[in-house]
Amino acid sequence: MSSHHVVREKQEPALLVLGLDSFTDELLGQLLEWSPTVITSPQTAEKLNTYGIKIDWIITNNTDEVLQSDVKLMPANDDDLISAALKQLTLNGFPAVNIVTDELNLTDYEPYATKINLVIFNAGKKIYPVNPGFSKWKPAGETIELLTQAKELRAEGLEKIGDNLYKTIKDGLFSLHFDTPFLFISEEL
């Protein structure tokens, strides 16, 4: 008896690849495992192409950027690459996106933090926005960093070890309570 897993379009998070300098091939392979929609910049498209990775969209205003057949062009118009991609993904009903980038400016992602599930991979960290009352299971001794400010922050299951830096006290759930719409946190990969 065999079982088949059918992956429907938009069921898995899209993959926005803006830079691969600080990202391992193994982690990239894990993100590609379920054949996500792959979106990239012209510069990163060349690297993905040499890896033999199928690209679905290239964000560009230049029509000469096509490296593979069946690649769609996503015009950036007056937007930066991040905004162009995230606008397109939210307009097309994608519920989530994994983003691999070498440069991180969280203000680029803040307008989309409540519109699409974002997970950003940057410099050995996994970064994502959380809602008030967020909780997650982690082993003892794991580090959690708060990357944006929150009003009335209350952390449970965490010990403060530095400015905006916390460590899980024991194996189990930790939770964050605050009075802002969301908060970006990071954890080590």
Secondary structure, DSSP 8 states (H G I E B T S, - for coil): --------TTTS-EEEES--TT--HHHHHHHHTT---EEE-HHHHHHHHHTT---SEEE-S-TT---STT-EEE--TTS-HHHHHHHHHHHTT--EEEEE-S---GGGTGGGTTTSEEEEEETTEEEEEE-TTEEEEE-TT-EEEE-S--TT-EEESEEEEETTEEEE-SSEEEEEE-SSS-EEEEEE-
